[in-house]
Amino acid sequence: MHIYLVVGAAVSLGLLGVLGIVAITTGWVVPFGRPRVLRPKLWGYGSLVSAVGGAVFVFLGPLAREYGPLPWAGWFALMGGLGLQMLAQRPGRGATKTAS
């Protein structure tokens, strides 16, 4: 069962990294994310940072004693990449006042 989880994580993080590289080089974003993403290159950088940070955290996390703070650096990189992806998206609608 463990091998299935490892393969699933590797494929998911690899795909996220490839999508990040594609967004950085061409500006293309997956169709379901296209309406919200205003800055595709920033989204691509966020995706790439998230993929690398997630891979470092997932694959070194169980060996935390041997690698010291490196798995946690991967966790913070993952969160920083998600923050970049959030900044690349369109802001939500503000509160509007209704006429009374």
N, C-alpha and C positions, 0 to 999 in steps of 0.2 A: 504494500500500500504506500509505503514511503516513496518509492521510486515514481509512482504516479504523481504525487504531489510535487516532487522535485522537477519532473518533466513539465508539468503544468505551469509551475512558476517560471521555469526557464523559457518556455514558449511565450508566455504572457509578457514577461519583461523584455524578451527579444523583440517581440512585435511592437511593444511600446517604444523601444529604442529606434526601430526602423521607421515607425511613423513620425518620430521626432526628427530624424535625419531628413525624411522626405519633406516635412513641413519647413525645415530650415532652408533646404536647397531650392525647393520649387514653390513654396507657399501653399501647397495643397494640404487640406485638412479633410478628415473622414467626413462623409456626407451627413451623418447624424450630428456632428459637432460644428458644421459649417455655419449655421445661422447665428450661433452665439459667439464665435471667435472673430474678433476684430483684428487682432495682430497675430497672424499665423506663425511668423518667425519666433516670436516670444513664446507662443504655445509649443512650438517645436523644441526650443531650448528647455522649457519646463518639462516636457515629455522625456527628453534625453537625460536630464538630471535625475528625474524620478526613476527612470529605468536603471541607471547606474547605481543610484543610492539604494533602490530596492534590491538589486542583485547583491550588493555588498552586505546589506542587512540580512537578507534571507539566507545566503550561502555561508556567511561567517557568523551569524547569530548563535547557532548552536555551539560554536567553538569560542565563545566570548572570552573565556579565561586565557586562551592562548593568544588572542589578538588584541587584548586590552580594550581600548575605547573605539577601535575601528568599526565594529558593527553599529555602535551608536552614531558614529559619524555618517554611516550609510542611512540610518533612520532619519537624521536631520536633513540629509541631502534629499531623501524621498519627500519629506514634508516641504522643503524649500522648492522643489520642483513642482509640487502640487500648488504651492502659492504662486509660482510663476504662471502656471496654467490658469489659475483663477484670475490673475491680473490681465491675462490676454483676452479674457472674455468680456462680453458686453455687460455693463452694470445693470442691475435690476431697476425696475421702474420705481421712481420715488413716489411718496405719498401725494395724492392729489386731493385738493379740496373740492367738495361738491358745492354747487350753487344752492343757496338756501333761500 
